[in-house]
Amino acid sequence: MPPSTRGSAASGRRSSRAPRNAGSSGVRRSVFWRWRRAFFAIGLVGLLLMAGAGYLFTQVPLPDKDPPQLQTTFMCSSEVSSGCTADNSIAQLSGGVNRISVNWNEIPPVVVDAVLAAEDRTFFQHGGVDPTGILRALWTNLRNGGVSQGGSTITQQYVKNVYLTQERTFTRKIKEAALAVKVERELSKQEILTRYLNTIYLGRGAYGIEAASRVYFGKNLDQMTLPEAAYLAGLIRSPETADAKLPENDPKAARSHQTAIDRRASVLDAMVETGDITEEEATAAKANNWSDVLVRSTQNNYGMVTHPEWGTEYFVDYVRHWLTTGGGFTDAQVYGGGLRVYTTLDMTDQGAAANAITSTLNQPNDPAAALVSIDDAGAVRAMVGGLDFNGTGKYSKVNLAVGTDGGGAGRQAGSSFKAFTLAEAMNQKMPMSKMYDAPSRIVIPKADGGRDWSVGNYADAGLGELDLISATMRSSNTAYAQLMMDVGPQNVADLAKQMGITSPLKAVPALTLGTSEVSVLDMASGYSTLADNGEHIKPTVVAKVTDAKGNVLYENKPVRKRVLDTKAVAKVNYILNQVVEGGTATGARIGQPAAGKTGTTENYRDAWFVGFTCKLTTAVWVGYPDGTFMKSVHGMSVTGGSFPATIWRKYMTVATKGKSSCPFPYPTDDGTNVGSTTTSTEPSSTSSSSSTSTTIKPSTTTSSSTSSTSSTTLSSSTTTTLAGSPIN
């Protein structure tokens, strides 16, 4: 082959190889070239993450060095005027958050050792983040095929609980680490651990180690034993799945109990590894049979309520309602602000009230009863709105003492409302000697919205002529119907509201017979105006509210508002005293001067007695919540003078013990001369036994407002006849 040809051939071969070599280089370049954007993006993301982490570590502010912690609100009775705590409270409001903060020196070493062994063995060595712990947790989780260790330090857990959300994102984890480092620079290790132990959730609504000690073991933290400390430390990761004592009927009980055993054993083994306890101590602790763990309650209403059998929970619930309405406190303050609520409830009086009810209505299927007692400063000393707050019945949660505020409705007051008509009559300077014919039945033309108004006495009794004293003592409906027309329904409604009735009132003639629905609290409030000599004091259930440090946030200062002239009150009180001394309420005598009025509604649906001394006013209602007739209770029809008067007498005999009494002397008609003598308790000598039915014209002495109110339309339910009338 010629040289030129060889050269050409060689050149051709080199030429043919060159492209292959060039092609190989080109391939390598094309791979990087094709993925250049991806590599660039990855690098950029890495740089951004590093920059972001650096920024977070340097720029993320610590939201609050001393963040507020949700704390349980404690409620105390009137016997406690300061220092309301978990130990002397009658209830605790937490709304699912039960927290009691403790100081470092109040935490037993065994608790600290158990928690650190379970959660963060190098807590006192790291600076907020523990890379070794993270790697160890990662390796353990990979080996076990699941998440059994978290890797977060106690400082990180504290930061997450206090400052961050529970979301699981990379950004949140970076923030958590950054804030953990900052917290470590701001606070001491002891302070961090103390705060952590006061904020962790341990199940059963308990936030913090002290609250957990109480709900699981019923004792203070300083009494904690090794098995108990290990058990609580084992709850931290997932408390709801390791409750050792769920109720037997809970389908999760067996599995949860076994998980508790395993968790406690794991913590005890960890404590052996850290040298905090010996193998022998761990073995002995594992043998603990859980007898010290309380069964989880199915009710988480108001904590450990004092004497729930006395109906205390109904009062507590009403106070809670007041705090968030009339008291002006927010839900956050009430349920997590650590308030100290000093109530007006007297536990001795509350017990006496409950006993008076249960000893009187002591048979199966007896009706319910409600009682409210108010002192001369407007403080509610006793409130029984029911006796089975945690029951399963339809009305178990309804506070029968406070009407719509308690989840129910008001009840017709019957003749106990006549006291307000009498007060208006005395307010208009009507003489007590004013006479009315009181036949068995009367018809007042055009009084019922243009229709005739038919009114009958109890048991169709014709009572002859009665003055206002006797008409009240004998609770004559026909006499009071005429009195109502004379003084004016609107005037009576207005005065009743000023005296303390907050429920809506229909300003119709039948109002005097108690056809409008009112609450037991309303009636006690209204009558207390008479006991307080004509001055109304708005009743209160809370004397004072402070924060956890004792700073006063609210303090009740009773405001007295005069609504009745003292001369008018003297006459009303004397007449109502005669009702107790010789009228329909002789069953309410207590051995000291007392005044009041009975009331019974249509078909014996409701029975009342509301009465007072000058120091204490008490209203009692008896009835079935569903309105069932009380025609055969203990073999008798229930009237205001029967069970209500008996309950009132039993309660007031105890509640007024040691309190000064005041007479209710006979006043002259003009009220200018009040003497110490009393009139006969017998009905007026001019009374006749006539039972004839008469028709009368509206009195010519009707007040100026009567003409406008007497034509007010009465519904069929408020038209008062003998067959369907309030009876005494």
C-alpha positions in Angstrom: 0.0 0.0 0.0 1.4 3.4 -0.9 2.5 5.6 1.9 0.0 8.1 1.0 -2.7 5.5 1.1 -1.5 4.2 4.5 -1.4 7.6 5.8 -4.8 8.2 4.4 -6.0 5.0 5.9 -4.4 5.7 9.2 -5.8 9.1 9.1 -9.1 7.6 8.4 -8.8 5.2 11.3 -7.8 8.0 13.7 -10.5 10.0 12.2 -12.9 7.3 12.8 -11.8 6.8 16.4 -11.7 10.5 17.1 -15.4 11.0 16.7 -15.9 8.1 19.0 -13.7 9.7 21.6 -15.3 13.0 21.0 -18.6 11.3 21.2 -17.8 9.9 24.6 -16.8 13.2 26.0 -19.9 14.7 24.5 -22.1 12.1 26.1 -20.6 12.9 29.5 -21.1 16.6 28.9 -24.7 16.0 27.7 -25.6 14.1 30.9 -24.5 16.9 33.1 -26.0 19.3 30.6 -29.3 17.6 30.5 -29.5 17.5 34.3 -27.9 20.8 34.9 -31.1 22.4 36.0 -32.0 19.7 38.4 -28.5 19.8 39.9 -28.7 23.5 40.1 -32.1 23.3 41.8 -30.9 20.8 44.3 -27.9 22.9 45.1 -30.0 26.0 45.3 -32.4 24.3 47.7 -29.6 23.1 49.8 -28.2 26.6 50.0 -31.6 28.0 50.8 -32.1 25.4 53.5 -28.8 26.2 55.0 -29.5 29.9 54.8 -32.9 29.4 56.2 -31.6 27.4 59.1 -29.0 30.0 59.7 -31.6 32.8 59.5 -33.9 30.9 61.9 -31.2 30.3 64.4 -30.2 33.9 64.3 -33.4 35.8 63.6 -36.4 33.7 65.0 -37.4 35.6 68.1 -38.3 33.9 71.3 -42.1 34.8 71.5 -42.1 35.2 75.3 -39.5 34.4 77.8 -42.2 33.8 80.4 -45.3 32.6 78.4 -48.6 32.3 80.2 -49.6 28.8 81.0 -53.1 27.4 81.1 -54.0 26.7 84.7 -57.0 25.2 86.4 -59.6 27.6 87.9 -60.6 26.9 91.4 -64.0 27.6 92.9 -64.4 27.9 96.7 -67.4 28.3 99.0 -68.0 31.3 101.3 -66.0 29.6 104.1 -62.9 30.4 102.2 -62.2 34.1 101.8 -58.6 33.9 100.6 -56.1 31.3 99.4 -58.5 29.2 97.3 -56.5 26.1 96.2 -57.0 22.6 94.9 -57.2 21.4 98.5 -60.0 23.7 99.7 -62.0 24.2 96.5 -65.5 22.9 95.9 -64.9 22.5 92.2 -62.3 23.0 89.4 -63.0 24.5 86.0 -60.6 23.4 83.3 -62.7 22.7 80.2 -60.5 19.7 79.6 -57.4 21.5 80.9 -56.4 20.5 84.4 -53.2 22.2 85.4 -51.5 23.0 88.7 -48.1 24.5 88.5 -45.3 23.5 90.8 -41.8 24.9 91.6 -38.5 23.0 91.1 -38.1 22.3 94.8 -41.6 20.7 94.8 -40.7 18.0 92.2 -39.4 14.8 93.8 -36.0 13.5 92.5 -37.7 10.2 91.5 -39.9 12.0 89.1 -37.0 13.9 87.5 -35.0 10.7 87.2 -37.9 8.8 85.6 -38.7 11.6 83.1 -35.0 12.1 82.0 -34.4 8.4 81.6 -37.5 8.1 79.4 -37.2 11.3 77.4 -33.7 12.9 77.5 -30.8 11.2 79.2 -28.3 14.0 78.3 -30.6 16.9 79.2 -28.1 18.5 81.5 -25.3 18.2 78.9 -26.7 19.3 75.6 -27.4 22.9 74.5 -31.0 22.4 73.4 -30.5 20.0 70.4 -28.8 16.6 70.7 -27.5 15.3 67.4 -26.3 12.1 69.0 -29.8 11.5 70.4 -31.4 12.2 67.0 -29.1 9.6 65.3 -29.7 7.1 68.1 -33.4 7.5 67.7 -33.2 7.2 63.9 -31.2 4.0 64.2 -33.6 2.5 66.8 -36.6 3.3 64.7 -35.1 1.8 61.6 -34.1 -1.3 63.5 -37.6 -1.7 65.1 -39.4 -0.9 61.9 -41.4 1.8 63.6 -41.3 5.0 65.5 -40.4 4.1 69.1 -38.1 7.0 69.9 -38.5 10.7 69.0 -35.1 12.2 69.2 -36.4 15.6 70.4 -34.8 16.9 73.6 -37.0 18.0 76.5 -36.2 21.6 75.5 -37.5 21.0 72.0 -40.6 19.3 73.4 -41.2 22.3 75.7 -40.8 24.7 72.8 -43.2 22.7 70.7 -45.8 22.6 73.5 -45.6 26.3 74.3 -44.6 28.2 71.2 -45.4 26.1 68.1 -48.2 24.1 66.5 -48.2 20.3 66.4 -47.8 20.1 62.6 -45.1 17.8 61.3 -43.2 19.9 58.8 -39.5 20.5 58.2 -39.9 24.2 58.7 -41.5 23.6 62.1 -38.7 21.3 63.1 -36.1 23.9 62.1 -38.0 26.5 64.2 -38.2 24.1 67.0 -34.5 23.5 67.0 -33.7 27.3 66.7 -36.1 28.2 69.6 -34.7 25.3 71.7 -31.2 26.8 71.4 -32.5 30.3 72.3 -34.5 29.0 75.3 -31.3 27.3 76.6 -29.5 30.6 76.4 -32.3 32.4 78.2 -33.3 29.9 81.0 -31.5 27.6 83.3 -31.8 23.9 82.9 -33.9 23.6 86.1 -36.3 26.3 84.9 -36.7 24.6 81.5 -37.4 21.2 83.1 -39.8 22.7 85.6 -41.7 24.4 82.9 -41.8 21.3 80.8 -43.2 19.2 83.7 -45.8 21.9 84.2 -46.9 21.8 80.6 -46.8 18.2 79.3 -50.2 16.5 78.8 -50.5 13.2 80.7 -54.1 12.2 79.9 -57.4 12.5 81.8 -57.4 16.2 81.1 -54.3 16.7 83.3 -51.6 19.1 82.1 -48.5 18.9 84.2 -47.1 16.4 86.7 -49.0 17.7 89.8 -52.4 17.5 88.1 -51.5 14.1 86.8 -50.6 12.9 90.3 -54.0 13.9 91.5 -56.1 12.5 88.7 -54.3 9.1 88.6 -53.4 8.6 92.2 -55.6 11.1 94.2 -52.6 12.6 96.0 -50.1 15.3 95.9 -46.9 15.1 93.8 -44.6 15.0 96.9 -46.0 11.6 97.8 -45.0 10.0 94.5 -43.4 6.5 94.6 -41.0 4.9 92.1 -43.7 2.8 90.3 -46.0 5.8 90.0 -43.2 8.1 88.7 -42.2 5.5 86.1 -45.9 5.1 85.1 -46.4 8.8 84.6 -43.1 9.1 82.7 -44.3 6.3 80.4 -47.4 8.3 79.6 -45.7 11.3 78.1 -45.4 9.9 74.5 -49.1 8.8 74.2 -51.1 9.0 77.4 -54.5 8.1 76.0 -53.2 4.6 74.9 -51.6 3.6 78.1 -54.2 4.4 80.8 -53.9 1.6 83.3 -57.4 1.9 84.8 -60.1 2.5 82.2 -63.7 1.5 83.2 -64.3 -2.2 82.8 -66.9 -1.6 80.2 -64.5 0.3 78.0 -63.5 -2.0 75.1 -59.9 -0.5 75.1 -59.4 -1.3 78.8 -57.4 -4.6 78.4 -55.1 -3.3 75.7 -54.5 0.0 77.4 -53.7 -1.8 80.6 -51.1 -4.0 78.9 -49.5 -0.9 77.2 -49.2 0.7 80.6 -47.4 -2.3 81.9 -45.0 -2.3 79.0 -44.3 1.5 79.2 -43.6 1.4 82.9 -41.2 -1.5 82.5 -39.4 0.3 79.7 -38.9 3.4 81.9 -37.7 1.3 84.9 -35.2 -0.5 82.6 -34.0 2.9 81.4 -33.5 4.1 85.0 -31.4 1.0 85.6 -29.3 1.9 82.6 -28.8 5.4 83.8 -27.8 4.2 87.3 -30.8 5.9 89.0 -32.1 2.6 90.5 -30.9 -1.0 90.9 -32.2 -4.1 89.2 -33.8 -5.1 92.4 -35.7 -1.8 92.7 -36.8 -2.1 89.1 -38.1 -5.6 89.6 -40.0 -4.7 92.8 -41.6 -1.7 91.0 -42.6 -3.8 88.1 -44.4 -6.1 90.5 -46.7 -3.3 91.6 -50.3 -4.4 90.9 -51.7 -0.9 90.0 -53.9 -0.9 93.1 -52.9 2.7 93.6 -54.2 3.9 90.2 -57.7 5.4 90.3 -60.2 4.2 87.8 -60.7 6.8 85.1 -63.9 8.7 85.7 -66.5 8.8 82.9 -67.4 12.3 84.0 -65.0 15.2 83.6 -67.3 18.1 84.5 -65.9 20.1 87.4 -63.2 18.1 88.9 -63.6 16.8 92.4 -66.8 18.5 93.4 -67.5 18.8 97.1 -70.7 17.0 98.1 -72.3 16.5 94.7 -75.1 14.7 96.6 -76.2 18.1 97.9 -76.6 19.4 94.4 -73.4 21.4 94.5 -72.7 20.8 90.8 -75.8 22.8 89.8 -74.5 25.8 91.7 -71.1 25.4 90.2 -72.6 25.2 86.7 -74.5 28.4 87.4 -71.4 30.2 88.6 -69.6 29.1 85.5 -72.4 30.5 83.4 -72.3 33.8 85.3 -68.5 34.1 84.9 -68.8 34.0 81.1 -71.9 36.2 80.9 -72.6 38.6 83.8 -69.0 38.4 85.1 -67.4 39.5 81.8 -64.7 36.8 81.9 -63.6 35.1 78.7 -63.7 31.3 78.2 -59.9 31.4 78.1 -59.8 33.0 81.5 -62.4 30.7 83.0 -61.1 27.5 81.7 -57.4 28.1 81.6 -56.6 31.4 83.4 -56.1 30.0 86.9 -58.8 32.1 88.4 -59.7 31.8 92.1 -63.5 32.2 92.3 -64.8 32.9 95.8 -68.5 32.1 95.8 -71.2 33.0 98.2 -72.3 29.3 98.8 -72.5 28.3 102.5 -71.8 24.6 102.6 -73.6 24.2 105.9 -76.7 25.8 104.4 -76.4 23.8 101.2 -76.3 20.6 103.2 -79.3 21.7 105.2 -81.2 22.5 102.0 -80.5 19.1 100.4 -81.4 17.3 103.6 -84.7 19.3 104.0 -85.6 18.1 100.5 -84.5 14.5 100.7 -86.0 13.9 104.1 -89.4 15.3 102.9 -89.6 13.9 99.4 -88.2 10.5 100.4 -90.2 8.0 98.4 -89.7 6.6 94.9 -91.3 8.7 92.1 -91.6 11.7 94.4 -91.6 15.1 92.6 -88.4 17.2 92.4 -87.7 20.3 94.4 -85.6 23.4 94.0 -84.5 25.9 96.7 -82.7 29.2 96.6 -81.7 31.1 99.8 -80.5 34.7 99.8 -79.1 36.6 102.8 -79.7 40.3 103.6 -76.6 41.3 101.5 -77.9 39.6 98.4 -75.6 36.6 98.6 -77.0 33.3 97.5 -76.2 31.0 100.5 -77.8 27.9 99.1 -79.0 26.7 95.7 -80.5 23.3 95.0 -81.4 23.0 91.4 -81.4 19.2 91.4 -79.6 16.3 93.1 -78.3 14.1 90.2 -76.2 16.3 87.9 -74.4 13.3 86.4 -77.5 11.2 86.0 -78.8 9.9 82.6 -82.3 11.4 82.9 -83.7 13.9 80.5 -83.6 16.6 83.2 -80.5 15.6 85.1 -78.4 18.6 83.8 -81.3 21.1 84.1 -80.9 23.5 87.0 -84.5 23.8 88.2 -83.7 26.7 90.4 -82.7 29.3 87.8 -85.2 28.8 84.9 -83.8 29.4 81.4 -80.3 30.2 82.7 -80.2 26.6 83.9 -81.2 25.0 80.7 -84.9 24.6 81.5 -87.9 26.9 81.8 -89.6 28.9 84.4 -92.7 27.7 86.4 -95.9 29.4 87.1 -95.8 30.9 90.6 -99.4 30.5 91.6 -100.6 32.6 94.5 -97.1 33.2 95.7 -97.1 36.0 93.1 -99.9 37.8 95.1 -97.2 39.3 97.3 -96.3 41.7 94.4 -99.9 42.7 93.9 -100.1 43.4 97.6 -96.9 45.4 97.5 -98.3 47.6 94.7 -101.5 48.1 96.7 -99.5 49.2 99.7 -97.3 51.3 97.4 -100.5 53.1 96.3 -101.4 53.7 99.9 -104.4 51.4 99.9 -105.5 50.6 103.5 -105.0 47.1 104.9 -108.6 47.4 105.9 -109.8 47.6 102.3 -112.7 45.1 102.0 -113.5 42.8 99.1 -116.4 40.4 98.6 -114.8 37.0 98.2 -117.4 34.6 96.8 -116.6 31.2 95.5 -116.5 32.6 92.0 -116.7 36.0 90.3 -116.9 37.2 86.7 -115.3 40.5 85.9 -116.8 41.8 82.7 -114.5 42.7 79.8 -111.3 42.1 81.8 -110.0 39.2 79.6 -109.1 41.1 76.5 -112.7 42.3 76.1 -114.1 39.0 77.3 -115.4 38.3 80.8 -112.8 37.0 83.2 -114.0 34.2 85.4 -112.1 33.5 88.6 -112.7 30.9 91.4 -111.4 30.3 94.9 -109.7 27.1 95.9 -112.1 24.2 96.5 -115.0 26.5 95.4 -115.0 28.2 98.8 -117.1 31.2 99.4 -115.2 33.4 101.9 -117.6 36.3 102.4 -116.1 39.8 102.9 -112.4 39.9 103.5 -110.0 42.7 104.3 -106.5 42.5 102.7 -105.0 40.8 105.7 -107.6 38.0 105.6 -107.7 37.8 101.9 -104.0 37.2 101.9 -104.0 34.7 104.8 -106.8 32.7 103.1 -105.3 33.3 99.6 -108.6 34.3 98.1 -108.4 34.4 94.3 -111.6 36.3 93.9 -110.6 39.0 96.3 -107.2 39.4 94.6 -108.7 39.5 91.2 -110.5 42.6 92.2 -107.5 44.0 93.9 -105.5 43.5 90.7 -108.1 45.5 88.7 -107.8 48.3 91.3 -104.0 48.6 91.3 -103.5 47.9 87.6 -101.7 44.9 86.0 -99.0 47.0 84.4 -98.2 48.6 87.8 -97.8 45.2 89.4 -95.6 43.9 86.6 -93.4 47.0 86.7 -93.0 46.7 90.5 -92.3 43.0 90.4 -89.5 43.6 87.9 -88.0 46.3 90.2 -88.2 44.0 93.1 -86.2 41.3 91.3 -88.2 39.3 88.8 -86.2 39.0 85.7 -88.4 36.6 83.7 -90.8 38.1 81.2 -94.2 39.1 82.7 -97.5 39.5 80.9 -99.1 42.6 82.3 -102.6 41.0 82.4 -105.1 40.7 85.3 -104.3 37.0 85.7 -100.7 37.9 86.5 -101.8 38.3 90.2 -102.6 34.6 90.3 -99.1 33.6 89.1 -99.8 32.8 85.4 -96.4 34.0 84.2 -93.4 31.7 84.4 -90.7 32.7 86.9 -87.6 31.0 88.4 -87.0 30.0 92.0 -84.1 32.5 92.0 -86.4 35.2 90.8 -88.9 34.6 93.5 -86.3 34.6 96.2 -84.9 37.8 94.8 -88.3 39.5 94.7 -89.2 38.5 98.3 -85.7 39.5 99.5 -86.7 43.1 98.7 -89.4 42.8 101.3 -86.9 41.3 103.8 -84.5 44.2 103.1 -87.1 46.8 104.0 -88.0 47.8 100.5 -84.4 48.0 99.0 -83.6 45.6 96.2 -80.1 44.1 96.1 -79.3 42.1 93.0 -78.5 38.5 94.1 -75.0 37.4 93.5 -73.2 34.0 93.6 -69.7 35.3 93.4 -68.1 37.5 96.1 -64.6 37.9 94.5 -62.4 36.6 91.7 -58.7 36.8 91.7 -55.9 35.5 89.4 -53.5 32.8 90.5 -51.3 35.4 92.2 -54.1 36.9 94.2 -54.7 40.0 92.2 -58.3 41.0 92.5 -60.1 40.9 89.1 -63.7 41.3 90.4 -65.2 42.1 93.7 -68.9 42.3 94.3 -70.2 45.5 95.9 -73.9 45.2 96.7 -75.9 48.1 95.4 -79.1 48.8 97.3 -81.9 50.4 95.3 -85.1 51.5 97.0 -88.2 50.3 95.2 -90.7 50.4 98.0 -91.5 52.9 100.8 -90.6 51.7 104.2 -94.2 52.3 105.4 -95.6 50.2 102.5 -93.1 47.4 103.3 -94.1 47.3 106.9 -97.7 46.6 106.0 -96.8 44.0 103.4 -94.5 42.2 105.8 -97.0 42.2 108.6 -99.7 40.7 106.3 -97.3 38.0 105.1 -96.3 37.3 108.6 -99.9 36.6 109.4 -100.0 34.0 106.5 -97.4 32.0 108.5 -98.9 32.6 111.9 -102.4 31.7 111.0 -103.0 31.4 107.3 -102.1 28.8 104.6 -98.5 28.6 105.7 -98.6 27.5 109.3 -96.5 24.6 108.4 -93.6 27.0 107.9 -93.3 28.3 111.5 -89.7 28.2 112.7 -89.9 29.6 116.2 -89.0 33.2 115.2 -90.9 35.8 113.2 -91.2 34.9 109.6 -93.3 36.0 106.7 -94.2 34.4 103.3 -96.8 33.2 100.9 -97.9 29.8 99.5 -98.7 29.1 95.9 -100.2 26.2 94.0 -101.0 26.1 90.3 -103.5 24.5 88.0 -104.1 20.8 88.6 -101.3 20.8 91.2 -98.5 21.2 88.7 -96.4 23.5 90.8 -96.3 24.1 94.6 -94.4 27.0 96.2 -93.6 28.6 99.5 -91.5 31.7 99.5 -90.7 33.3 102.9 -88.2 35.3 104.8 -86.9 36.6 108.1 -85.1 39.9 108.1 -81.8 38.0 107.6 -82.6 35.3 105.1 -85.1 34.8 102.2 -85.8 31.4 100.8 -87.9 30.2 97.9 -89.0 26.5 97.6 -90.6 25.0 94.5 -91.9 21.4 94.3 -93.0 19.8 91.1 -92.3 17.3 88.3 -90.0 18.8 85.6 -92.3 17.5 82.9 -95.4 19.1 84.5 -97.0 15.9 85.8 -99.9 16.6 88.2 -99.1 16.1 91.8 -102.6 14.8 92.8 -101.3 11.8 94.8 -97.9 12.3 96.5 -97.7 10.4 99.8 -101.4 10.0 99.4 -102.2 13.7 99.1 -102.5 16.6 96.6 -99.5 18.8 96.8 -100.2 22.4 97.7 -97.8 25.2 98.8 -98.7 24.7 102.4 -97.7 21.1 102.3 -94.3 19.9 101.1 -92.9 23.3 100.1 -93.7 24.8 103.5 -92.2 21.8 105.3 -89.0 21.9 103.3 -88.7 25.6 104.0 -89.2 25.1 107.7 -86.6 22.3 107.9 -84.1 24.4 106.1 -84.7 27.7 107.8 -84.6 26.1 111.2 -80.9 25.3 110.5 -80.0 28.2 108.4 -81.3 30.9 110.8 -79.7 29.4 113.8 -77.6 32.0 115.5 -78.9 34.8 113.3 -80.8 37.7 114.9 -84.5 37.8 114.3 -86.8 40.8 113.7 -90.5 41.2 114.5 -93.1 42.1 112.0 -95.3 44.4 114.1 -98.8 45.7 113.2 -98.6 49.0 111.4 -101.5 51.5 111.2 -103.1 52.0 107.8 -101.3 55.3 107.2 -98.0 53.7 108.2 -97.1 56.5 110.6 -97.3 54.5 113.8 -95.9 51.0 114.0 -96.8 49.2 117.2 -95.8 45.9 118.7 -99.3 44.5 119.0 -100.7 42.1 116.5 -104.2 41.5 115.2 -106.1 38.3 115.5 -105.0 35.6 113.1 -108.6 34.5 112.6 -110.4 35.6 109.4 -112.3 38.8 109.5 -115.3 38.8 111.7 -117.3 40.1 108.8 -116.6 37.1 106.7 -119.6 35.0 105.7 -119.8 31.4 104.5 -121.8 32.3 101.5 -120.8 30.3 98.4 -122.9 32.0 95.9 -121.6 33.0 92.6 -121.8 36.7 91.7 -121.0 39.0 88.9 -119.4 42.3 89.8 -118.4 45.4 87.9 -114.7 46.5 87.8 -114.0 48.7 90.8 -114.4 52.4 90.4 -111.1 52.8 92.3 -109.1 51.2 89.6 -105.8 53.0 89.1 -105.2 55.2 86.1 -103.3 52.4 84.4 -106.1 49.9 84.7 -108.2 51.0 81.9 -105.3 50.4 79.5 -104.2 47.1 81.0 -107.6 45.5 81.7 -108.2 45.2 78.0 -105.0 43.3 77.4 -105.7 40.0 75.7 -105.5 36.9 77.9 -104.6 33.7 76.2 -106.8 30.6 76.9 -104.0 29.3 79.0 -104.1 32.2 81.4 -107.9 32.6 81.6 -108.5 31.8 85.3 -111.5 29.7 86.2 -112.2 27.4 89.1 -111.2 24.3 87.2 -107.8 25.7 86.2 -106.7 28.3 88.7 -103.8 28.9 91.0 -105.4 27.8 94.2 -103.5 29.0 97.2 
